[in-house]
């Protein structure tokens, strides 16, 4: 079961994540206010903030999923406190180095730092690119050790075939693999794969940097590697959230625990294949990419929705439909998060259709759909875990009127802020513009609309931050 | 515009999804005693998944052949335009552009005839996004150093078309634009 040390470190993770989340939201609001013409940031400041916002968000919601999975995994296998602490230290150092490179060094190549932009004169200090790459390496080392350690812990108890729940594909089997272990295995394998891609990117960057012109990278290969890493980690962090839902949803609802069946096993094994090949949809507009890979991109993007909808979402429907459930803030947040994930997925599938991508690629449609399944999906999964974790020892946690008000505020803020992105995308407004040209008439009012609703969303998040952090501080300073 | 139709499609699908989620939630929330859950869930799951497979299959079959890589694949363009992108401008010419001394020309293209843009970059990745006179994005391709992307398109309406950069390329990204005329 969960040790006292693990409870304390999980509390530190949660407080750290929520603090960084609030800062990142503020950066996002400042960007939208600048685009709306309300404030005037220097262009360099805008793009370094964009870089900080994107990478911090990806980083914190990735570690939010990892630390939740690590905490719950102790129910099945022993996990290492030392490795968890190492990951925390590496993450904090990584964030500090990243922020130093962006806030002080003005590194501004966005989270994609698409080769060869960091090598060209782009306004940053001369040391900023090196520091930025070092910060990524620090994240990578900490997270890689964490993933390998958790995977090794699983494999001490389950064989690889059992961890993938392959025995469930046969009619008769002696051992059962809990869905939590299956999903965590599939997700960790995906994360380890994309972290290896990240290592290759960093090595290739440094190789060119140190070769003084003797070695030059291939732009298409670097783009493929970048999106393989970025797309995969952004999706795997959602899957970490789903592992938590498979473990906790039934439990907090007062229902029997979910079990692995043949179709759950099949769906999650297929998910691994689809998620590792769907990233090609980021390169549709690179016509030199082999056509076969472009088709794989669309098919994998479509197919990825099948196990998600047919198994996970439908399982949630079965668990809830005409079933008496003990509703609390935890399972309501899980349920709302699933809805946000589905709706974001619809926007993603529309964009992943090549003929649509021609008019949507790199418009505001892109931040629209990924903010939907992050801000209204993955964030809610993690908030649900944070809330459940911080209230574990409390009895009779019901959905209070204040909690209902909080959810409504979150919904209003989230929907309004996302709609501004979707409408902007359909109006052909490009993403990543610090200021909009006058010819794009709808862009500024939409940016203002987005900023206003994002402030409402922030108010709801601040309330979560206050309540959850207060309880986590109590856990942190409680005597054993 | 396709993008407006896609927004409507998205809003309809998102609306249906919301209704389903609210309906399922209320079916539990309003229960006073055990309601018996979903009847024949495996059968319903099968049909739900099958419908999804069919719908996605139809979408894939209908859209993949119309992908830009296959359009005009066996036709010859009426005009070829060379495009070299560079922080933070586009060079466009009917002749091959010298990367050491790039120069741009005023471009006039024929309406209702297929033209080809040969797009590359002299430094970082850029996006070559073509907007019509009402500032609706009509087509695009990436400009990548070391590669030439060939974008083929037939302009139906005469007028001034604008080009915006659609890949973040540095601080001057939002001011990187040019235009050409279709007659």
Interface residues (C-beta under 8 A of the other chain):
Chain A: X43 X44 X47 X108 X109 X110 X112 X114 X115 X116 X117 X120 X122 X123 X218 X219 X220 X223 X263 X285 X286 X287 X288 X291 X294 X295 X298 X299 X302 X303 X305 X306 X309 X310 X311 X314 X317 X318 X320 X321 X322 X323 X324 X325 X327 X335 X338 X339 X342 X343 X346 X347 X349 X350 X353 X354 X355 X356 X358 X359 X360 X361 X362 X363 X365 X422 X423 X425 X426 X427 X428 X430 X432 X433 X434 X435 X436 X437 X439 X440 X441
Chain B: X1 X2 X3 X4 X6 X7 X9 X10 X13 X14 X17 X18 X20 X21 X24 X25 X27 X28 X29 X31 X33 X34 X35 X36 X37 X38 X41 X44 X45 X48 X49 X52 X53 X56 X59 X60 X63 X64 X66 X67 X68 X69 X70 X87 X123 X124 X125 X127 X129 X131 X135 X136 X137 X138 X139 X140 X141 X142 X144 X145 X146 X147 X148 X149 X150 X151 X162 X164 X165 X166 X167 X168 X169 X170 X171 X173 X174 X175 X177
